[in-house]
Amino acid sequence: MKLISADASPFARKVRVLVHETGLTDRIEVVTVSTTPLNTDPEVASANPMGKIPALLRDDGPALYDSRVITRYLDDMVQAGLYPASRLWEVLTLEATADAMMEAALLMVYERRVRSDAQVSDEWIEAQWAKITRALDALEARWMSHLSGPLDMGQVAVACALGYLDFRHGARGWREGREALARWYERFAARDSMGATHPV
């Protein structure tokens, strides 16, 4: 199998962390591409008509895309238990929260990267950050006990989202007032899988 990825993509990183955590590194070739909404890599477009990464090319079926689809597929393939039935809805909600944070953070980057200075909307950027702030506050207030439990995909997704905030929006100081979440992330970021997938 081949995983179409990009080093900086938090969505692709989420899949790559799962690959490391489940011992699939020898079975999945990571193909790194450079793609943007305005200049889609042809290999990405052929795998995913929406032109987004990650995408998983399989030998026995059509390509899979959307990080949540890929992580569910790989988890099921090796029976890793990262989507445990006993707390499935909590795991999926955490993963959805993390993915929404990643999406908002990525839109903030694209607002300045692909639009001219005259088109950039600071109000739009701050509206995206407000979404992230609400999610961070919810994690700190309601989800710490779950984040501190046995490893699952919700935790992986949240860690990748927080890592992306550090990578692209570090100056905004997401840790301020969220000491428990910051401590949790410091511990999680020390995992081998996080170190191996750290964005360049």
Secondary structure, 3 states (H helix, E strand, C coil): CEEEECCCCHHHHHHHHHHHHCCCCCCCEEEECCCECCECCHHHHHHCCCCCCCEEECCCCCCEECHHHHHHHHHHHHCCCCCCHHHHHHHHHHHHHHHHHHHHHHHHHHHHHCCCCCCCCHHHHHHHHHHHHHHHHHHHHHCHHHHCCCCCHHHHHHHHHHHHHHHHHHHHCCCCCCHHHHHHHHHHCCCHHHHHCCCC
